[in-house]
């Protein structure tokens, strides 16, 4: 998906906006954002560890968010950390699961945040990254489609969708629409720029630097294509 470098597509404010939500105690908005972006990846991550014995991973993740968001300092701790948001959430989920397991068994634990190994072979981190990539890209597709519709670029998005998501060639799209290949190419690029902007905003919110966005987007799309 060629186009304008992601770092030049938007003001790098998504992480700042989230920090402002935290500072103004808009916790319902923060919870909605966290659930939308990280609920499914965290549940998949938990399913790939021995902590899946605690119960339905989706219920455990809900309990994790409910417990941590009830703590005034929890989000402030992330804001003060240098960790990517998804790594901070993974670590926090593991600590929460260790706490739950100790409550169940009243045994001792070392308190570390190392994920128990996946019994099926694939690492929990790999499961998380693959699921996170899929969820993030799907959200970006939905948001970019809406954005293109709002800006009067519905036809541009349809060409983008058919070319990048369905595999239609630019030549075929041009022939079917009565446009030149150059026109179709330009329309696809217009829609692609919206997609990349939305995807870049999600990654910046997670903690990526604008300078690293191109590499992160390429890595995320490669993760999707590797399975």
N, C-alpha and C positions, 0 to 999 in steps of 0.2 A: 504494500500500500504506500506508494510514493506520495510525497507531498511536502509541505512546509515542515521544517524541523519542529518537533513537538515543543521544544523549549520556547519557541517564538509564537506559539499559538494563543497564549493566554497569560494573564497576570498570575504568578505563582502564589495564589492566596488560599487554596483549599485547606491546607493545614492550619493557616492563620484563622480561617473562618471557624474551624472546629475548636481551636483554642479559645476563641471568643465565646462560642457556645458554652464551653466548660466554665469560663470565667463568669459568665452571666447566669450560671446555674440552670441552663436550659436542658436539663437532663433527659426529658422525653425525646427531644430532637436528637440528642447524642445517641440515646438507646436505639432510636429508629435507624440512624445512620449505621451504627455498629451491627445491628441485626441484619440489615439489608446487605451489607458488604461482607460480613465475616461469619454470620451464623452457620451457613452451609459448609464453608471450608473448615471451621472449627469442629463441627459435628463429624465431618469426614476424617479429620485429623484424629479425633478421639477414637473413632471406630478402628483406626489402624494401630491402636495401642492396647495394652492389657487393661487399661482403665475402662474399656468398653463393658467390663463386668459390673460396673457401677449402675448400669441401666441404659435405657434408651439414650444414645448420645445427644439427641436433640433436646431431651429434657434436662440432661446434665448441663448443656451449654446455656439453656435458659436460666437454670439455677445459678450458674456462674455469673451471668450478666446481672441477674437480680441481686445477688449477694454483693458483688463488687460495686455496682452502681449505688448501693445503699451507703457506701463508705465515702465520706466527704473527700478524703485525701486520694482516693484511687485514681481518678482522672488527673489530678494534679501531679501525681507521681509519674504518669506517662509524659505529661507535658514537660517535666523536669528531666526526663531521661533522654538518652541519645538513641534509643532503640526505634526501629521501624515499628509502626503500630501493630502489624500482624505478628511480628516476633514477640512484642510485649504481651499481646493477647494470648499467644500460644504458651508462653512461660506462665502467665497468670492462670490459664486454664489448668495447667499441670499442677501448680501449687494448690489450686482449689480441689482437684481430684485427690491429691495426697491428703489434704485435710479431710475430705469425705471418707476416704478409705480408713484413716486413723480413727474417725468417729465410729465407723462400722466395727472395726476390729480392736480398737483401743490398744493398738500395738505401737511399736516405735517405728520411726522413719527418719531418713537422713535429711529430709526437707529439700533435697535438690530438685531442680527443674528439668531433669533429664527425662525424656519420654521413654517409657518402657518399650521394648522392641515390638514391632508388628509381627504377629504370629504367622502372617501369610507371606512375608518376604519383603514387600515394598515398604520403604521407610515412611514413618508418619509425616516427616517433613515433605517428602516427595508427594504424598497423597494430598497434603494441605496445598502445596504450591499448584498442583494440577487442578484441584477444585477451585482454588482462589482465582486462577487464570480463567477458567471457564466462566465462573460467576461474574468476574469483573468485565470480561469481554462481552458477555451477554447483556449486562447492564449498560455497557457503553453502546452496544448496538441499539438497544431500546431507546436510550436517551438521545442518541444521534439521529435516529429516525424521527423522533418527536421534534428535535431541533430543526431538522431539514424541513419538516412540514410547516413549522411556524415561520420559517424564513422564505417559504415559497419554493423550496427545492425538492419537492416530493419526487419529481421525475428524476432528478439527480440521484436521490437515494435509491430509487428503484433500479437504476443502472448499476449503482455501487453494489446493491444486494445481489443482483443477478450475476455480476462479474466476480465479485470476491467471495460471496457466500454460496453461490450455485455453480460457479465455474464457467459461465457463458463467456465466450471470447468477445473482445471489443468489436471485432469485425462482424460477428453475428448480430450483436446488439445494434450496430449501426445499420446493417441491412434490414433488420426487422422494423426499425423505427423510422427509416428514411432519412437518417442523419449521416453525416460524415464520421469517419473514425476519429478525426480530430475533435469534433464536437462532443462525441460520446466520451472520449478520453478526458476532456476538460470537465465534463459534468461529473464523471466518476471521481476526479481529483477534488472537486468542490465538496462532494459528500464525504470523501475520505478524510478531508481536513477536519470536518466536524467530528467524525468518529475518533480521530487521533486526539483531538482536543479534549473530548470527554474522557477518553481513556487516560490521557496524561493527567487530568485533574484528579482522577481516582488514585493514581500512583503518587502524586505529590501529597495528597491527603495522608497516604500511608507513610510518607516520609522520604520519598525519592527527591533528589535534587533535580532542578530543571536541566542541568548539564548532563545528567545520566538518563534522561527520559528515553532517548532513541534506543539505547542499549537495553533498557528495561522493557520497552514495548516489543522489541525484537525477541527478547528472551521469553516474554510471556506468550507471544504468538507461536514461538518454537515449542514451548511446553505443551500447548494445545495440539500441535501437529505431531507430537511424539508418541501419542497413544491412539 
